[in-house]
Amino acid sequence: MAMTAFPDISKHITLEDGTGYSYVYIAAVARKPTFLLIHGFPSSSYDWRHQIKYLSAKGFGVIAPDLLGYGDTDSPLEVEAYSTKRMSDHVAEILKRENVESVIGVGHDW
């Protein structure tokens, strides 16, 4: 959904383990913090559209991934791929690739 809903501010990358992830990325302005927006299940980064607009207009950085199995991110068939450890490692790799050292984490679930 990131690539579809936010084509001008989204990226699609292949992580070290071969998993493809899509996410919204907006760099912070003038030392402002970056917000990591994690959607619930079932959902996608699209749920954060109002917050993305608001936070980026204030100069905050934003990273809002489509988590594994949702939106424009890969949907592996094996259940083991969806472990909390593996998915958190994926998010950490995205942050590392964007050179984001710390975030304000925000999440929701149904």
C-alpha positions in Angstrom: 0.0 0.0 0.0 2.9 2.4 0.6 4.0 2.4 -3.0 0.4 2.7 -4.2 -0.9 5.3 -1.7 2.3 7.4 -1.3 4.3 6.9 -4.5 6.4 10.1 -4.1 7.5 9.3 -0.5 7.8 5.5 -0.6 10.6 3.0 -1.1 10.8 -0.7 -1.9 13.9 -2.5 -0.8 15.1 -6.0 -0.6 16.5 -6.9 2.8 19.6 -9.1 3.4 17.4 -12.2 3.8 15.8 -11.5 0.4 12.5 -10.2 1.8 11.0 -7.2 0.0 9.6 -4.4 2.0 7.8 -1.2 1.1 7.6 1.8 3.4 7.0 5.5 3.6 10.1 7.5 4.3 10.4 11.2 5.0 13.7 12.5 6.5 13.5 14.7 9.5 14.3 18.4 9.3 16.7 20.3 11.5 17.4 17.6 14.2 13.7 16.8 14.7 12.9 13.2 15.7 11.7 10.5 13.4 8.4 8.7 14.1 8.2 4.9 13.4 4.6 4.2 12.6 3.7 0.5 12.9 0.3 -0.6 11.8 -1.9 -3.3 13.3 -3.3 -6.4 11.7 -4.9 -6.6 9.2 -3.8 -3.2 7.9 -1.1 -1.3 6.1 0.8 2.0 6.2 -2.2 3.6 4.6 -3.8 3.8 8.1 -1.2 6.4 9.0 -2.0 8.7 6.1 -3.3 11.6 8.3 -0.4 11.3 10.8 2.2 11.1 7.9 0.8 14.4 6.5 0.7 16.1 9.9 4.1 15.0 11.2 6.0 15.7 7.9 4.4 19.1 7.7 5.9 19.9 11.1 9.3 18.7 10.0 9.4 15.4 11.8 10.8 12.3 10.1 8.5 9.4 9.3 9.0 5.8 8.6 5.8 3.8 8.1 6.4 0.3 6.7 3.9 -2.1 5.2 4.6 -5.0 7.6 5.2 -8.5 6.4 2.2 -9.9 4.6 0.4 -6.6 4.0 0.4 -3.8 1.4 3.3 -3.8 -1.0 5.6 -5.9 1.2 6.2 -9.6 0.6 3.8 -12.2 1.8 5.8 -15.4 2.5 3.9 -18.7 2.7 5.8 -20.2 5.6 4.5 -19.3 9.1 8.0 -19.1 10.6 8.6 -16.0 8.5 6.2 -14.0 10.7 7.9 -14.4 14.0 8.2 -11.3 16.1 12.0 -11.6 16.2 12.3 -11.8 12.4 9.9 -9.0 11.7 11.6 -6.7 14.3 14.9 -7.5 12.7 13.4 -6.4 9.4 12.3 -3.1 10.8 15.7 -2.6 12.4 17.4 -3.2 9.1 15.2 -0.6 7.4 16.1 2.0 10.1 19.8 1.1 9.7 19.6 1.5 5.9 18.0 5.0 6.3 20.6 5.9 8.9 18.0 6.5 11.5 19.6 5.9 14.9 16.6 6.5 17.2 12.8 6.8 16.7 9.6 7.6 18.6 7.7 4.4 18.1 3.9 4.5 17.6 1.7 1.5 17.0 -1.9 0.4 16.9 -3.8 -2.8 16.6 -7.4 -3.7 16.3 
